[in-house]
């Protein structure tokens, strides 16, 4: 399928060509070098990965198995695939699996065999005490998980987990709140590995919800919905002022609804949007910053939020549907803020939209609206009360139908095959498409498996030593009973963790350590967890380690530090949004319709005014410095959920808007690019 663009697709072809010439970017956060397996090893890995994902779908939808066995298979067969895919270091990456990695896979197979062959005995000994084999398996399993995490998610995650493990044994020598009586080695091994640790709640989420939704996203991409997202975004906003950046925002939002990784979103949509912005007059750093910020919000966009949202559902004991619905308004505020920044930047720089002859025709987009069917089915089934993985299964089935029809029409109308030839060709293409989707989803889920298993170790230590309650007491003491100070502390913790580990792990660790203290201070549980999750996500654009910004800078060929700083500027209003839904739970959909509508209205006006303050621009001219200060104060007032602050902010904000509008009512910037530009 050709990409969108000018007649003959020349505009988009140029964009893709420029993107391909840019520095390649791995779409996995913090990973060491991936291998590009070839020959029989590449083929074997692809089929094994497809079987791995297919097995998960079978036990979730058809024939359940013992949950502990399922988790052990999920982690350690996943580790085998991970050791084949991820090299120990960049120097050892290549196209073949070396002999020593086959040796590392042997303990993984033995651990899986232990759980499959002795499932009943393991369950019985969980009450009576472990035997020697259980302890050896636990020790080996923890070491395997740490190495798996190091290869797939970087060194920070094993260091954090190792520090927590050491804390089990050094507690008697720790001062103050960190003191505990110590833990025996056998007790630590059992608790940190079994259902309270590695094979605990977090891996349960990974082996059910996360893998199903990653698979759904892979099938949606296989149905070529990603290309349709780009074309639809161009048709909707490409004509507007600064249309290239607005296309990036809209397409990143669409990608984000089915993808849970900031870096993966950057790579998926940035391949098309970054070169298009460059050709439209955006400098390299701004183009990268727009894509990074817009892609980061994808983890906040329902129905498929970041993997941390599924963990949140399990921790809070809430249906995932409620978590997704609570995320709707914050996601809309996020993208409204980014879109507003892009519009104001385009006004300042006098950037035009795409010429009409480069835009896809709306009638063609309307004919292919069925490409959105898997997403519509997923949302409908979720809202009907079915389980999330059942909803994902229906979405996958819909994507398969679209793939089948698309392949059949291609063989009949493009290749002019006969009916028999078209059927045979469709079956072949469909089989290849399913294989690629299943193996691709396994490739994407590898890091999540390692991260969730390692986060389970941290959670196990917190439960075993009781340090979680001590952290809560420490937070109460540091904050002196002031919730705002506690929220600032939680923000810093989430962002710092997000700089060193993937978002999922950052949320899981911060939620285990910080959330209990926030809840004790009276912050609603959902607000506390969403606040932490939001800032764990925003760490992807927060220097000094801003992975989404670095990935976008690599694709745009820009300076990564300038790109990161511009991304923070573009997303500055989005850093205020979590405080807004902490102060006003109505922004999480909590409350009656009138209260929610009022909160959303004042929040959107506040976000708009804050974006104008940041950019120093409103409508067609600059905001004078005194007005910028007043505008910023009005924005903050609108974000505080009090009636008098809303009224004051509304009066001042509308006054500034009226002043700027009257002052600038003159022929100004063209919204559309001149024909033939």
LUMVOLUM-402867 format. One record per residue (C-alpha): x, y, z. Coordinates in Angstrom, 2 decimals. Example, Ala and Ser with C-alpha at 12.3 -4.5 7.8 and 13.67 -1.06 7.14 Angstrom:
2
[[12.30; -4.50; 7.80]]
[[13.67; -1.06; 7.14]]
***
This chain:
677
[[0.00; 0.00; 0.00]]
[[1.29; 3.43; -0.88]]
[[1.68; 6.07; 1.75]]
[[-0.47; 9.21; 1.84]]
[[0.75; 12.38; 0.26]]
[[0.62; 14.06; -3.13]]
[[-0.94; 12.43; -6.18]]
[[1.20; 9.39; -6.75]]
[[2.18; 9.63; -3.07]]
[[5.35; 11.57; -3.90]]
[[5.13; 13.82; -0.83]]
[[4.90; 10.99; 1.65]]
[[7.41; 8.90; -0.29]]
[[9.88; 11.73; 0.22]]
[[9.03; 11.78; 3.93]]
[[9.59; 8.07; 4.31]]
[[12.83; 8.24; 2.32]]
[[14.16; 10.99; 4.59]]
[[13.13; 9.01; 7.66]]
[[14.90; 5.92; 6.42]]
[[18.05; 7.96; 5.95]]
[[17.94; 9.09; 9.58]]
[[19.68; 7.28; 12.39]]
[[17.94; 3.99; 13.18]]
[[16.17; 3.97; 16.54]]
[[15.31; 0.92; 18.62]]
[[11.70; 1.04; 19.75]]
[[12.43; -0.62; 23.11]]
[[13.26; 1.53; 26.13]]
[[16.67; 1.01; 27.76]]
[[17.38; -2.21; 25.83]]
[[20.89; -3.37; 24.99]]
[[21.45; -4.32; 21.37]]
[[18.88; -6.55; 19.75]]
[[20.04; -9.32; 17.52]]
[[18.83; -9.57; 13.93]]
[[18.66; -13.34; 13.77]]
[[19.04; -14.91; 10.34]]
[[18.99; -18.39; 8.85]]
[[17.44; -21.28; 10.74]]
[[17.78; -19.43; 14.05]]
[[15.72; -16.50; 12.80]]
[[13.03; -18.83; 11.45]]
[[13.01; -20.92; 14.64]]
[[12.73; -17.80; 16.82]]
[[9.83; -16.46; 14.78]]
[[7.83; -19.69; 15.03]]
[[8.70; -20.17; 18.70]]
[[7.64; -16.59; 19.46]]
[[4.37; -17.07; 17.57]]
[[3.71; -20.29; 19.50]]
[[4.49; -18.48; 22.78]]
[[1.84; -15.83; 22.12]]
[[-0.60; -18.34; 20.65]]
[[-0.33; -20.46; 23.80]]
[[-1.24; -17.45; 25.94]]
[[-4.30; -16.75; 23.80]]
[[-5.35; -20.41; 24.07]]
[[-5.17; -20.60; 27.87]]
[[-6.91; -17.22; 28.28]]
[[-9.74; -17.87; 25.86]]
[[-10.17; -21.66; 25.58]]
[[-8.52; -23.93; 28.16]]
[[-7.26; -22.34; 31.41]]
[[-4.28; -23.81; 33.25]]
[[-3.01; -23.43; 36.81]]
[[-2.24; -19.69; 37.27]]
[[1.16; -20.29; 38.89]]
[[2.21; -22.64; 36.09]]
[[1.03; -20.09; 33.52]]
[[3.10; -17.35; 35.15]]
[[6.21; -19.54; 35.32]]
[[5.86; -20.43; 31.62]]
[[5.21; -16.76; 30.80]]
[[8.37; -15.55; 32.55]]
[[10.86; -18.30; 31.76]]
[[9.86; -19.29; 28.23]]
[[9.75; -15.54; 27.66]]
[[13.27; -15.37; 29.09]]
[[14.46; -18.03; 26.61]]
[[13.12; -15.93; 23.75]]
[[14.61; -12.84; 25.37]]
[[18.09; -14.33; 25.71]]
[[17.94; -15.26; 22.03]]
[[16.76; -11.78; 21.02]]
[[18.82; -9.51; 23.29]]
[[22.61; -9.73; 23.34]]
[[24.51; -9.37; 26.63]]
[[26.17; -6.22; 25.26]]
[[26.41; -4.18; 22.09]]
[[29.75; -5.79; 21.28]]
[[28.24; -9.29; 21.28]]
[[25.22; -8.43; 19.14]]
[[25.07; -10.11; 15.78]]
[[22.93; -12.36; 13.63]]
[[23.50; -15.62; 15.49]]
[[22.87; -16.92; 19.02]]
[[26.24; -17.79; 20.62]]
[[26.74; -21.05; 22.49]]
[[26.83; -19.44; 25.93]]
[[23.32; -18.06; 25.52]]
[[22.06; -21.58; 24.89]]
[[23.60; -22.52; 28.24]]
[[21.70; -19.67; 29.93]]
[[18.46; -21.05; 28.48]]
[[18.88; -24.42; 30.22]]
[[17.92; -23.19; 33.73]]
[[14.84; -21.54; 32.22]]
[[13.69; -24.86; 30.76]]
[[14.36; -26.65; 34.05]]
[[12.34; -24.07; 36.02]]
[[9.41; -24.45; 33.63]]
[[9.64; -28.24; 33.92]]
[[9.71; -27.95; 37.72]]
[[6.42; -26.06; 37.75]]
[[4.68; -28.18; 35.13]]
[[5.69; -31.55; 36.60]]
[[5.30; -30.69; 40.29]]
[[2.52; -28.09; 40.38]]
[[0.53; -29.87; 43.12]]
[[3.63; -30.42; 45.25]]
[[4.65; -26.77; 44.95]]
[[1.20; -25.68; 46.08]]
[[1.28; -28.04; 49.08]]
[[4.78; -26.92; 50.10]]
[[3.69; -23.27; 50.00]]
[[1.96; -24.08; 53.33]]
[[4.38; -26.69; 54.71]]
[[7.71; -25.13; 53.74]]
[[10.02; -25.45; 50.69]]
[[12.37; -28.31; 49.94]]
[[15.90; -27.96; 48.59]]
[[14.77; -28.12; 44.96]]
[[12.32; -25.25; 45.54]]
[[15.11; -23.11; 47.00]]
[[17.50; -23.86; 44.13]]
[[14.78; -23.06; 41.59]]
[[13.99; -19.80; 43.39]]
[[17.64; -18.70; 43.50]]
[[18.22; -19.60; 39.86]]
[[14.94; -17.96; 38.83]]
[[15.79; -14.66; 40.52]]
[[19.22; -14.57; 38.85]]
[[17.68; -15.36; 35.45]]
[[15.10; -12.59; 35.87]]
[[17.75; -10.03; 36.80]]
[[19.86; -10.90; 33.75]]
[[16.77; -10.88; 31.52]]
[[15.92; -7.40; 32.81]]
[[19.49; -6.17; 32.36]]
[[19.53; -7.18; 28.71]]
[[16.06; -5.97; 27.82]]
[[15.57; -2.96; 30.12]]
[[19.03; -1.75; 31.08]]
[[21.20; -1.97; 34.17]]
[[19.13; 0.34; 36.40]]
[[16.31; -2.14; 36.96]]
[[18.54; -4.98; 38.26]]
[[20.42; -2.50; 40.45]]
[[17.18; -1.32; 42.04]]
[[15.99; -4.90; 42.55]]
[[19.40; -5.94; 43.89]]
[[19.35; -3.08; 46.37]]
[[15.95; -4.18; 47.65]]
[[17.14; -7.79; 47.91]]
[[20.17; -6.68; 49.94]]
[[17.84; -4.71; 52.20]]
[[16.24; -8.01; 53.27]]
[[19.49; -8.99; 54.98]]
[[20.93; -5.67; 56.19]]
[[17.76; -4.47; 57.94]]
[[19.09; -5.10; 61.48]]
[[21.91; -2.59; 60.84]]
[[19.74; 0.10; 59.18]]
[[18.84; 3.28; 61.09]]
[[15.43; 4.65; 62.02]]
[[12.49; 3.83; 59.81]]
[[14.58; 1.49; 57.67]]
[[15.26; -0.93; 60.54]]
[[13.78; -4.42; 60.49]]
[[14.80; -7.67; 62.15]]
[[16.19; -9.29; 59.03]]
[[15.01; -12.16; 56.87]]
[[16.37; -15.71; 56.64]]
[[17.80; -16.71; 53.26]]
[[15.33; -19.51; 52.59]]
[[12.37; -17.30; 53.51]]
[[13.66; -14.51; 51.27]]
[[14.11; -16.85; 48.30]]
[[10.62; -18.29; 48.60]]
[[8.85; -14.97; 49.19]]
[[10.72; -13.07; 46.46]]
[[10.18; -15.76; 43.84]]
[[6.77; -17.30; 44.35]]
[[3.32; -15.70; 44.34]]
[[4.38; -12.70; 46.43]]
[[7.35; -11.85; 44.21]]
[[8.46; -12.77; 40.70]]
[[5.37; -14.90; 40.04]]
[[3.02; -12.53; 41.81]]
[[0.36; -10.01; 40.90]]
[[2.42; -7.94; 38.49]]
[[3.37; -10.95; 36.36]]
[[-0.24; -12.10; 36.51]]
[[-1.17; -8.83; 34.80]]
[[1.64; -9.25; 32.28]]
[[0.59; -12.82; 31.40]]
[[-3.05; -11.88; 30.84]]
[[-4.03; -8.30; 30.04]]
[[-0.73; -6.94; 28.76]]
[[0.13; -9.74; 26.34]]
[[-3.40; -9.75; 24.89]]
[[-3.43; -6.01; 24.24]]
[[0.07; -6.02; 22.78]]
[[-1.13; -8.79; 20.44]]
[[-4.20; -6.75; 19.53]]
[[-1.96; -3.80; 18.61]]
[[0.21; -6.09; 16.46]]
[[-2.81; -7.41; 14.55]]
[[-4.14; -3.89; 14.11]]
[[-0.83; -2.88; 12.55]]
[[-0.86; -6.02; 10.38]]
[[-4.25; -4.92; 9.03]]
[[-2.53; -1.67; 7.93]]
[[-4.56; 0.46; 10.29]]
[[-1.38; 2.43; 11.07]]
[[-1.21; 3.72; 7.51]]
[[-4.87; 4.64; 7.68]]
[[-4.26; 6.55; 10.94]]
[[-1.66; 8.70; 9.18]]
[[-3.92; 9.36; 6.20]]
[[-6.92; 10.13; 8.40]]
[[-4.86; 12.57; 10.48]]
[[-3.72; 14.31; 7.29]]
[[-7.29; 14.55; 6.04]]
[[-8.58; 15.94; 9.33]]
[[-5.94; 18.56; 10.20]]
[[-3.25; 18.56; 7.51]]
[[-4.78; 21.60; 5.82]]
[[-4.67; 23.71; 9.00]]
[[-2.04; 26.23; 10.04]]
[[1.01; 24.23; 11.12]]
[[-0.80; 21.20; 9.78]]
[[2.31; 19.02; 9.69]]
[[2.71; 19.22; 13.48]]
[[-1.01; 18.81; 14.04]]
[[-0.95; 15.66; 11.91]]
[[1.79; 14.38; 14.22]]
[[-0.38; 15.10; 17.27]]
[[-3.50; 13.44; 15.87]]
[[-1.72; 10.41; 14.39]]
[[0.28; 9.92; 17.62]]
[[-2.98; 10.00; 19.55]]
[[-4.44; 7.36; 17.24]]
[[-1.34; 5.18; 17.52]]
[[-1.40; 5.72; 21.27]]
[[-4.92; 4.32; 21.62]]
[[-3.56; 0.88; 20.67]]
[[0.10; 1.09; 21.76]]
[[1.45; 1.35; 25.27]]
[[5.04; 2.53; 24.69]]
[[6.25; 6.08; 24.16]]
[[9.35; 5.08; 22.21]]
[[7.40; 2.60; 20.07]]
[[4.89; 5.36; 19.28]]
[[7.71; 7.69; 18.24]]
[[9.20; 5.08; 15.93]]
[[5.83; 4.04; 14.47]]
[[4.36; 7.46; 13.70]]
[[7.55; 9.55; 13.64]]
[[8.83; 7.71; 10.57]]
[[6.14; 9.54; 8.64]]
[[5.46; 12.74; 10.60]]
[[8.99; 13.99; 11.41]]
[[10.14; 14.24; 7.77]]
[[6.80; 15.85; 6.88]]
[[7.32; 18.51; 9.56]]
[[10.86; 19.13; 8.32]]
[[9.61; 19.74; 4.80]]
[[6.96; 22.10; 6.22]]
[[9.57; 24.42; 7.74]]
[[10.01; 23.02; 11.25]]
[[13.57; 22.85; 12.53]]
[[14.93; 19.44; 13.54]]
[[14.57; 19.95; 17.28]]
[[11.00; 21.25; 17.12]]
[[9.93; 18.43; 14.81]]
[[11.41; 15.88; 17.19]]
[[9.92; 17.59; 20.24]]
[[6.39; 17.64; 18.80]]
[[6.55; 13.95; 17.93]]
[[8.09; 12.99; 21.30]]
[[5.50; 14.87; 23.33]]
[[2.55; 13.67; 21.28]]
[[3.77; 10.06; 21.32]]
[[4.36; 10.12; 25.07]]
[[0.69; 10.86; 25.62]]
[[-0.17; 7.59; 23.89]]
[[0.34; 5.71; 27.16]]
[[-2.38; 7.88; 28.69]]
[[-4.88; 7.40; 25.87]]
[[-7.62; 4.78; 26.29]]
[[-8.66; 2.18; 25.35]]
[[-5.13; 0.66; 25.35]]
[[-3.18; 2.63; 27.94]]
[[0.33; 1.86; 29.10]]
[[0.99; -1.48; 30.77]]
[[1.04; 0.28; 34.14]]
[[-2.71; 0.92; 33.82]]
[[-3.37; -2.83; 33.84]]
[[-1.23; -3.17; 36.97]]
[[-3.20; -0.29; 38.50]]
[[-6.43; -2.14; 37.78]]
[[-5.17; -5.22; 39.61]]
[[-3.72; -3.29; 42.57]]
[[-6.87; -1.21; 43.11]]
[[-9.20; -4.12; 42.46]]
[[-11.05; -2.05; 39.84]]
[[-12.18; -3.27; 36.41]]
[[-9.83; -2.06; 33.70]]
[[-12.82; -0.42; 32.00]]
[[-13.13; 1.99; 34.94]]
[[-9.42; 2.82; 34.76]]
[[-9.71; 3.49; 31.02]]
[[-12.79; 5.69; 31.48]]
[[-11.00; 7.63; 34.22]]
[[-8.14; 8.23; 31.78]]
[[-10.31; 9.77; 29.05]]
[[-10.43; 13.37; 30.32]]
[[-6.72; 13.60; 31.32]]
[[-5.78; 12.22; 27.89]]
[[-7.98; 14.78; 26.14]]
[[-6.47; 17.58; 28.24]]
[[-2.98; 16.32; 27.39]]
[[-3.59; 16.35; 23.65]]
[[-5.53; 19.62; 23.78]]
[[-2.48; 21.20; 25.44]]
[[-0.05; 19.79; 22.85]]
[[-2.33; 20.75; 19.94]]
[[-2.67; 24.30; 21.33]]
[[1.11; 24.64; 21.65]]
[[1.51; 23.50; 18.04]]
[[-1.07; 26.01; 16.83]]
[[0.53; 28.90; 18.74]]
[[4.00; 27.93; 17.50]]
[[2.71; 27.87; 13.92]]
[[1.16; 31.32; 14.38]]
[[4.43; 32.72; 15.74]]
[[6.57; 31.16; 13.01]]
[[3.95; 31.78; 10.28]]
[[3.99; 28.14; 9.27]]
[[1.39; 26.99; 6.76]]
[[-0.44; 23.73; 6.38]]
[[-0.08; 21.13; 3.67]]
[[-1.13; 22.07; 0.13]]
[[-4.47; 20.63; -0.91]]
[[-2.87; 18.47; -3.58]]
[[-0.87; 16.62; -0.90]]
[[-3.92; 15.73; 1.19]]
[[-5.80; 12.44; 0.86]]
[[-9.32; 12.82; -0.47]]
[[-12.00; 12.60; 2.20]]
[[-14.13; 10.33; 0.00]]
[[-11.25; 7.83; -0.14]]
[[-10.87; 7.98; 3.63]]
[[-14.59; 7.46; 4.08]]
[[-14.49; 4.35; 1.90]]
[[-11.84; 2.84; 4.16]]
[[-13.38; 3.79; 7.50]]
[[-13.82; 0.07; 8.15]]
[[-10.12; 0.11; 9.14]]
[[-11.26; 1.53; 12.46]]
[[-13.58; -1.43; 13.08]]
[[-11.19; -3.37; 15.38]]
[[-10.86; -0.34; 17.65]]
[[-14.63; 0.24; 17.67]]
[[-15.28; -3.43; 18.47]]
[[-12.70; -3.38; 21.27]]
[[-14.29; -0.34; 22.91]]
[[-17.82; -1.70; 22.47]]
[[-16.99; -5.07; 24.04]]
[[-15.13; -3.40; 26.92]]
[[-18.09; -1.13; 27.67]]
[[-20.43; -4.14; 27.47]]
[[-18.79; -5.54; 30.59]]
[[-16.66; -8.32; 29.10]]
[[-13.14; -9.00; 30.35]]
[[-10.36; -6.95; 28.74]]
[[-8.70; -9.96; 27.12]]
[[-12.06; -11.09; 25.74]]
[[-12.47; -7.61; 24.25]]
[[-8.95; -7.82; 22.79]]
[[-9.82; -11.21; 21.27]]
[[-12.86; -9.76; 19.50]]
[[-10.70; -6.87; 18.26]]
[[-8.14; -9.36; 16.90]]
[[-10.92; -11.34; 15.18]]
[[-12.16; -8.14; 13.52]]
[[-8.65; -7.30; 12.35]]
[[-8.36; -10.80; 10.86]]
[[-11.59; -10.28; 8.92]]
[[-10.25; -7.00; 7.53]]
[[-6.98; -8.65; 6.58]]
[[-8.81; -11.47; 4.82]]
[[-11.03; -9.14; 2.80]]
[[-8.11; -6.85; 1.96]]
[[-5.95; -9.74; 0.71]]
[[-8.80; -11.22; -1.31]]
[[-9.61; -7.91; -3.01]]
[[-5.93; -7.35; -3.73]]
[[-5.61; -10.70; -5.50]]
[[-8.88; -10.26; -7.41]]
[[-8.60; -6.61; -8.47]]
[[-4.88; -5.78; -8.50]]
[[-3.24; -9.07; -9.44]]
[[-6.25; -10.16; -11.56]]
[[-6.08; -13.70; -10.17]]
[[-8.84; -16.23; -10.72]]
[[-11.09; -17.24; -7.83]]
[[-9.04; -20.31; -6.90]]
[[-5.74; -18.43; -7.20]]
[[-7.17; -15.56; -5.13]]
[[-8.30; -17.93; -2.37]]
[[-4.92; -19.71; -2.28]]
[[-3.05; -16.40; -2.29]]
[[-5.29; -15.00; 0.45]]
[[-4.72; -18.04; 2.66]]
[[-0.95; -17.76; 2.14]]
[[-0.90; -14.02; 2.85]]
[[-3.16; -14.42; 5.87]]
[[-0.95; -17.16; 7.33]]
[[2.12; -14.97; 6.84]]
[[0.32; -12.00; 8.36]]
[[-0.73; -14.00; 11.43]]
[[2.81; -15.33; 11.87]]
[[4.27; -11.83; 11.64]]
[[1.68; -10.39; 14.05]]
[[2.17; -13.13; 16.65]]
[[5.97; -13.06; 16.50]]
[[5.95; -9.26; 16.42]]
[[3.81; -9.09; 19.54]]
[[6.22; -11.49; 21.27]]
[[9.09; -9.20; 20.29]]
[[7.29; -6.20; 21.81]]
[[6.26; -7.98; 25.01]]
[[9.72; -9.33; 25.91]]
[[10.80; -6.24; 27.82]]
[[7.48; -6.02; 29.65]]
[[7.84; -9.62; 30.84]]
[[11.30; -8.90; 32.27]]
[[10.25; -5.59; 33.80]]
[[7.12; -7.00; 35.46]]
[[9.04; -9.99; 36.87]]
[[11.74; -7.71; 38.29]]
[[9.18; -5.29; 39.72]]
[[7.69; -8.33; 41.45]]
[[10.97; -8.74; 43.35]]
[[10.71; -5.16; 44.60]]
[[7.08; -5.67; 45.59]]
[[8.05; -8.88; 47.39]]
[[10.71; -7.11; 49.45]]
[[8.29; -4.34; 50.38]]
[[5.76; -6.88; 51.59]]
[[8.30; -9.08; 53.34]]
[[10.07; -6.33; 55.29]]
[[7.14; -3.98; 55.84]]
[[9.17; -1.10; 54.44]]
[[6.15; 0.13; 52.49]]
[[4.42; 1.20; 55.67]]
[[7.62; 2.89; 56.85]]
[[7.90; 4.83; 53.60]]
[[4.31; 5.95; 54.07]]
[[5.19; 7.21; 57.57]]
[[8.29; 8.92; 56.21]]
[[6.23; 10.62; 53.50]]
[[3.75; 11.88; 56.09]]
[[6.63; 13.23; 58.17]]
[[8.41; 14.92; 55.24]]
[[5.20; 16.46; 53.93]]
[[4.23; 17.69; 57.42]]
[[0.65; 16.72; 56.66]]
[[0.51; 18.93; 53.54]]
[[-0.85; 16.96; 50.56]]
[[0.70; 19.34; 48.00]]
[[4.19; 18.68; 49.37]]
[[3.50; 14.94; 49.29]]
[[2.31; 15.16; 45.67]]
[[5.45; 17.08; 44.70]]
[[7.53; 14.36; 46.34]]
[[5.55; 11.65; 44.50]]
[[6.11; 13.50; 41.21]]
[[9.87; 13.65; 41.74]]
[[10.04; 9.95; 42.67]]
[[8.03; 8.87; 39.62]]
[[10.04; 11.02; 37.21]]
[[13.42; 9.96; 38.62]]
[[12.44; 6.29; 38.47]]
[[11.20; 6.80; 34.90]]
[[14.61; 8.12; 33.93]]
[[16.25; 4.85; 34.88]]
[[13.67; 2.16; 34.20]]
[[10.78; 1.69; 31.75]]
[[7.48; 3.39; 32.53]]
[[5.80; 0.20; 33.70]]
[[8.47; -0.48; 36.32]]
[[8.60; 3.18; 37.35]]
[[4.88; 3.16; 38.05]]
[[4.92; -0.24; 39.79]]
[[7.76; 0.72; 42.15]]
[[6.52; 4.25; 42.86]]
[[2.99; 2.98; 43.45]]
[[4.25; 0.41; 45.94]]
[[6.44; 2.90; 47.80]]
[[4.62; 6.25; 47.59]]
[[0.92; 5.58; 46.93]]
[[0.13; 4.17; 50.41]]
[[1.38; 7.39; 52.02]]
[[-0.68; 9.56; 49.69]]
[[-3.77; 7.50; 50.42]]
[[-3.16; 7.82; 54.18]]
[[-3.13; 11.61; 53.70]]
[[-6.64; 11.45; 52.26]]
[[-5.86; 11.41; 48.54]]
[[-8.37; 9.11; 46.78]]
[[-6.73; 5.85; 45.75]]
[[-7.54; 6.28; 42.05]]
[[-6.25; 9.87; 42.02]]
[[-3.02; 8.83; 43.79]]
[[-2.28; 5.99; 41.39]]
[[-3.24; 7.98; 38.27]]
[[-1.01; 10.84; 39.47]]
[[1.98; 8.51; 39.82]]
[[1.24; 6.79; 36.52]]
[[0.94; 10.12; 34.70]]
[[4.35; 11.37; 35.86]]
[[5.99; 8.00; 35.23]]
[[4.81; 8.43; 31.63]]
[[5.96; 12.05; 31.42]]
[[9.47; 10.97; 32.43]]
[[9.88; 9.94; 28.77]]
[[10.23; 13.64; 27.82]]
[[11.88; 14.89; 31.03]]
[[15.66; 15.53; 30.87]]
[[18.29; 14.41; 31.61]]
[[17.11; 10.95; 30.49]]
[[14.20; 11.58; 28.12]]
[[13.94; 8.45; 26.00]]
[[11.08; 9.55; 23.76]]
[[12.81; 12.86; 23.06]]
[[16.13; 11.10; 22.38]]
[[14.44; 8.68; 19.97]]
[[12.69; 11.52; 18.14]]
[[15.93; 13.55; 18.01]]
[[17.69; 10.56; 16.47]]
[[15.03; 10.27; 13.77]]
[[15.03; 14.03; 13.09]]
[[18.83; 14.31; 13.17]]
[[18.60; 17.02; 15.85]]
[[20.38; 17.75; 19.10]]
[[18.87; 15.53; 21.78]]
[[19.19; 18.08; 24.60]]
[[17.55; 20.89; 22.64]]
[[14.85; 18.47; 21.54]]
[[14.22; 17.42; 25.15]]
[[13.97; 21.00; 26.39]]
[[11.57; 21.92; 23.60]]
[[9.49; 18.83; 24.39]]
[[9.21; 19.98; 28.02]]
[[8.17; 23.43; 26.82]]
[[5.55; 21.96; 24.49]]
[[4.33; 19.70; 27.25]]
[[4.56; 22.19; 30.13]]
[[0.79; 22.49; 30.46]]
[[0.55; 18.70; 30.58]]
[[2.74; 18.67; 33.72]]
[[-0.04; 20.59; 35.51]]
[[-2.84; 18.20; 34.50]]
[[-2.10; 15.58; 37.23]]
[[-2.41; 18.24; 39.92]]
[[-5.72; 19.23; 38.38]]
[[-7.28; 15.78; 38.68]]
[[-5.78; 15.38; 42.16]]
[[-7.52; 18.56; 43.29]]
[[-10.64; 17.81; 41.26]]
[[-11.50; 14.09; 40.95]]
[[-14.23; 15.20; 38.54]]
[[-11.47; 15.24; 35.91]]
[[-11.28; 11.47; 36.38]]
[[-15.00; 11.25; 35.68]]
[[-15.86; 11.08; 39.39]]
[[-19.08; 12.96; 40.16]]
[[-22.29; 14.05; 38.48]]
[[-22.37; 15.17; 34.85]]
[[-22.69; 18.89; 35.66]]
[[-19.69; 18.82; 38.02]]
[[-17.59; 16.94; 35.47]]
[[-18.59; 19.32; 32.64]]
[[-17.72; 22.38; 34.75]]
[[-14.36; 20.90; 35.72]]
[[-13.52; 20.03; 32.12]]
[[-14.54; 23.46; 30.83]]
[[-12.45; 25.38; 33.36]]
[[-9.52; 22.98; 32.91]]
[[-9.50; 23.40; 29.12]]
[[-9.56; 27.19; 29.41]]
[[-6.78; 27.00; 32.00]]
[[-4.68; 24.76; 29.75]]
[[-5.22; 27.15; 26.82]]
[[-4.16; 30.19; 28.86]]
[[-1.11; 28.38; 30.25]]
[[-0.07; 27.36; 26.73]]
[[-0.40; 31.01; 25.62]]
[[1.70; 32.07; 28.61]]
[[4.40; 29.55; 27.77]]
[[4.50; 30.43; 24.08]]
[[4.10; 34.18; 24.71]]
[[1.50; 34.35; 21.95]]
[[-2.25; 34.55; 21.58]]
[[-4.14; 34.63; 18.31]]
[[-2.05; 36.67; 15.83]]
[[0.38; 38.61; 18.02]]
[[2.71; 38.31; 20.96]]
[[1.48; 38.61; 24.53]]
[[3.23; 41.51; 26.28]]
[[5.18; 40.41; 29.36]]
[[2.73; 41.91; 31.90]]
[[-0.16; 40.14; 30.17]]
[[1.79; 36.88; 30.16]]
[[2.11; 37.08; 33.94]]
[[-1.57; 37.87; 34.39]]
[[-2.51; 35.16; 31.90]]
[[-0.46; 32.60; 33.81]]
[[-2.13; 33.57; 37.10]]
[[-5.56; 33.23; 35.47]]
[[-4.59; 29.79; 34.14]]
[[-3.55; 28.58; 37.59]]
[[-6.72; 30.01; 39.14]]
[[-8.82; 28.05; 36.66]]
[[-6.95; 24.87; 37.55]]
[[-7.77; 25.19; 41.27]]
[[-11.13; 23.48; 41.88]]
[[-12.77; 26.26; 43.85]]
[[-15.77; 28.29; 42.68]]
[[-14.23; 31.70; 43.48]]
[[-10.93; 30.84; 41.74]]
[[-12.81; 29.57; 38.68]]
[[-14.86; 32.79; 38.52]]
[[-11.79; 35.00; 38.98]]
[[-9.79; 33.04; 36.40]]
[[-12.69; 33.08; 33.97]]
[[-13.19; 36.85; 34.22]]
[[-9.48; 37.63; 33.85]]
[[-8.95; 35.03; 31.13]]
[[-11.89; 36.17; 29.03]]
[[-10.74; 39.77; 29.46]]
[[-7.29; 38.91; 28.07]]
[[-8.83; 36.94; 25.22]]
[[-11.15; 39.85; 24.33]]
[[-8.24; 42.31; 24.49]]
[[-6.02; 40.22; 22.26]]
[[-8.82; 39.48; 19.80]]
[[-9.81; 43.17; 19.46]]
[[-6.21; 44.26; 19.28]]
[[-5.45; 41.87; 16.46]]
[[-8.57; 41.98; 14.32]]
[[-6.69; 42.55; 11.11]]
[[-5.94; 40.45; 8.03]]
[[-3.39; 37.99; 9.32]]
[[-1.93; 34.63; 8.73]]
[[-3.41; 32.33; 6.16]]
[[-4.79; 29.16; 7.68]]
[[-4.23; 27.14; 4.52]]
[[-1.17; 27.03; 2.38]]
[[-1.43; 28.91; -0.90]]
[[-2.26; 26.64; -3.81]]
[[0.87; 25.39; -5.49]]
[[3.08; 26.28; -2.55]]
***
